[in-house]
Amino acid sequence: MIVRTMRLVCSGFWADVRLTELHGRWVASADTPDGPSLGLGWFPVDALEDAIEPFDGFVEELMTTVPEDLRWR
């Protein structure tokens, strides 16, 4: 299993996230001030969006820094 780590950035802060594929589904976890947040999806961007959902109001801005090779649905 390969776990990809990255830092998503927006104005004022960043979020460290991890992403892996497991049995055809994508699993992401993000570090939040309240602890880890998990996201699941059929595609990497869906899992990442779910994982960073606690950063309400900044999700869109954080998602603009997702690497291009993960932006497919």
C-alpha positions as CSV (number, residue, x, y, z in Angstrom):
1,M,0.0,0.0,0.0
2,I,1.4,3.4,-1.0
3,V,0.4,6.4,1.1
4,R,0.8,9.8,-0.5
5,T,1.3,12.7,1.8
6,M,0.8,16.4,0.8
7,R,0.2,19.8,2.3
8,L,-2.9,21.7,1.0
9,V,-2.4,25.5,1.4
10,C,-4.8,28.4,1.6
11,S,-4.6,32.0,2.9
12,G,-3.5,31.9,6.5
13,F,-3.0,28.1,7.1
14,W,-2.4,24.7,5.6
15,A,-3.7,21.2,6.1
16,D,-1.5,18.1,6.0
17,V,-3.3,15.2,4.3
18,R,-2.6,11.6,3.4
19,L,-4.2,9.6,0.6
20,T,-4.2,6.0,-0.4
21,E,-6.2,3.6,-2.6
22,L,-7.7,0.5,-0.9
23,H,-9.7,-2.1,-2.9
24,G,-10.8,0.4,-5.6
25,R,-11.8,3.2,-3.1
26,W,-9.7,6.2,-2.0
27,V,-9.2,7.0,1.6
28,A,-7.9,10.4,2.8
29,S,-7.1,11.7,6.2
30,A,-6.5,15.4,7.2
31,D,-5.1,16.9,10.3
32,T,-7.5,19.3,11.8
33,P,-7.4,21.3,15.1
34,D,-9.9,18.8,16.5
35,G,-8.0,15.7,15.4
36,P,-7.9,13.7,12.2
37,S,-10.7,13.8,9.7
38,L,-11.4,10.9,7.3
39,G,-12.8,11.0,3.8
40,L,-13.8,8.2,1.4
41,G,-14.5,8.3,-2.3
42,W,-14.4,6.5,-5.7
43,F,-12.0,9.2,-6.8
44,P,-9.0,10.9,-5.0
45,V,-10.6,14.4,-5.1
46,D,-13.8,13.1,-3.5
47,A,-11.9,11.5,-0.6
48,L,-9.8,14.7,-0.2
49,E,-12.9,17.0,-0.2
50,D,-14.5,14.8,2.5
51,A,-11.4,14.8,4.7
52,I,-11.0,18.6,4.6
53,E,-14.7,19.3,5.1
54,P,-14.1,20.5,8.7
55,F,-12.3,23.5,7.2
56,D,-15.7,24.9,6.1
57,G,-15.3,28.0,4.0
58,F,-11.8,27.1,2.9
59,V,-12.4,23.7,1.2
60,E,-12.5,25.2,-2.3
61,E,-9.3,27.2,-1.8
62,L,-7.5,24.2,-0.3
63,M,-8.6,22.0,-3.2
64,T,-6.9,24.3,-5.7
65,T,-3.6,23.1,-4.3
66,V,-4.3,19.4,-4.9
67,P,-1.6,18.1,-7.4
68,E,-2.9,17.9,-11.0
69,D,-2.4,14.1,-11.2
70,L,-5.1,13.6,-8.6
71,R,-7.7,15.8,-10.2
72,W,-9.7,13.2,-12.1
73,R,-13.2,11.8,-11.6
